[in-house]
């Protein structure tokens, strides 16, 4: 093996890295261990606590605090917010009520 072999391997590695599409968003950070929900507002309507989550602002993840969400009368099922990996990027699916 001559001095050209390491150079060829380095060039091949750089070319492979250049051809690999970059993930526009890094993986989301882990959720904090504990977020205490305040007492729910009194009386109707029915409210459910939506925990806080991280949101990508274009350059970093920022914490969005939790809040109470109102249930509309026609909605029956609460779907918690969650992260999914779609199209090569992590996407936040907000919590919502479903019919």
C-alpha positions as CSV (number, residue, x, y, z in Angstrom):
1,X,0.0,0.0,0.0
2,X,1.4,3.3,-1.0
3,X,0.7,6.8,0.2
4,X,-2.2,7.1,-2.2
5,X,-4.4,4.5,-0.4
6,X,-5.2,6.7,2.7
7,X,-5.8,9.7,0.4
8,X,-8.3,7.7,-1.8
9,X,-10.1,6.4,1.4
10,X,-10.3,9.9,2.8
11,X,-11.7,11.3,-0.5
12,X,-14.2,8.5,-0.6
13,X,-15.4,9.2,2.9
14,X,-15.7,12.9,2.2
15,X,-17.7,12.2,-1.0
16,X,-20.0,9.8,0.9
17,X,-20.6,12.4,3.6
18,X,-21.4,15.1,0.9
19,X,-24.0,12.8,-0.7
20,X,-25.8,12.0,2.5
21,X,-28.7,14.4,3.1
22,X,-28.4,16.3,6.3
23,X,-31.1,16.0,8.9
24,X,-32.6,19.6,9.2
25,X,-33.5,19.0,12.8
26,X,-31.5,17.2,15.4
27,X,-33.3,14.7,17.5
28,X,-35.6,16.3,20.1
29,X,-34.2,16.5,23.6
30,X,-35.4,14.3,26.4
31,X,-38.4,15.7,28.3
32,X,-37.8,17.1,31.8
33,X,-38.4,14.6,34.6
34,X,-41.2,16.6,36.2
35,X,-43.6,19.3,35.3
36,X,-46.2,20.1,38.0
37,X,-49.6,21.0,36.6
38,X,-51.5,23.7,38.5
39,X,-55.0,23.0,39.7
40,X,-57.5,22.9,36.8
41,X,-59.9,25.8,36.4
42,X,-63.2,25.3,38.2
43,X,-66.4,24.0,36.6
44,X,-67.3,23.3,33.1
45,X,-65.9,23.0,30.5
46,X,-63.8,19.8,30.9
47,X,-60.1,20.7,30.8
48,X,-57.1,18.4,30.5
49,X,-53.5,19.2,31.2
50,X,-51.3,19.2,28.1
51,X,-47.7,18.8,29.3
52,X,-45.0,21.1,28.0
53,X,-42.7,20.1,25.1
54,X,-39.7,21.2,23.2
55,X,-40.3,23.1,19.9
56,X,-37.7,23.8,17.2
57,X,-37.3,27.5,16.5
58,X,-35.0,27.1,13.5
59,X,-31.8,26.9,15.3
60,X,-32.5,25.3,18.7
61,X,-35.1,23.6,20.8
62,X,-37.0,25.9,23.2
63,X,-39.3,24.7,26.0
64,X,-43.0,25.4,25.6
65,X,-44.7,25.2,29.0
66,X,-47.7,23.0,29.6
67,X,-51.3,24.4,29.6
68,X,-54.9,23.3,30.0
69,X,-56.8,22.4,26.9
70,X,-60.6,22.6,26.7
71,X,-62.6,19.6,25.5
72,X,-65.2,20.4,22.9
73,X,-68.5,18.5,23.5
74,X,-68.2,16.5,20.3
75,X,-64.7,15.2,21.1
76,X,-64.2,12.0,23.1
77,X,-60.6,11.0,23.1
78,X,-57.4,12.9,24.1
79,X,-54.3,12.2,22.1
80,X,-51.2,13.3,23.9
81,X,-48.5,15.3,22.0
82,X,-45.6,13.2,20.8
83,X,-42.6,13.1,18.5
84,X,-42.5,11.2,15.3
85,X,-39.7,10.7,12.8
86,X,-41.0,11.6,9.3
87,X,-39.2,12.3,6.1
88,X,-35.8,12.3,7.7
89,X,-36.7,14.8,10.5
90,X,-38.3,14.8,14.0
91,X,-41.7,16.4,14.0
92,X,-43.8,17.4,17.0
93,X,-47.5,16.2,16.7
94,X,-49.4,18.5,19.1
95,X,-51.8,17.1,21.6
96,X,-55.4,17.2,20.5
97,X,-59.0,16.0,21.0
98,X,-60.3,13.4,18.6
99,X,-64.0,12.5,17.8
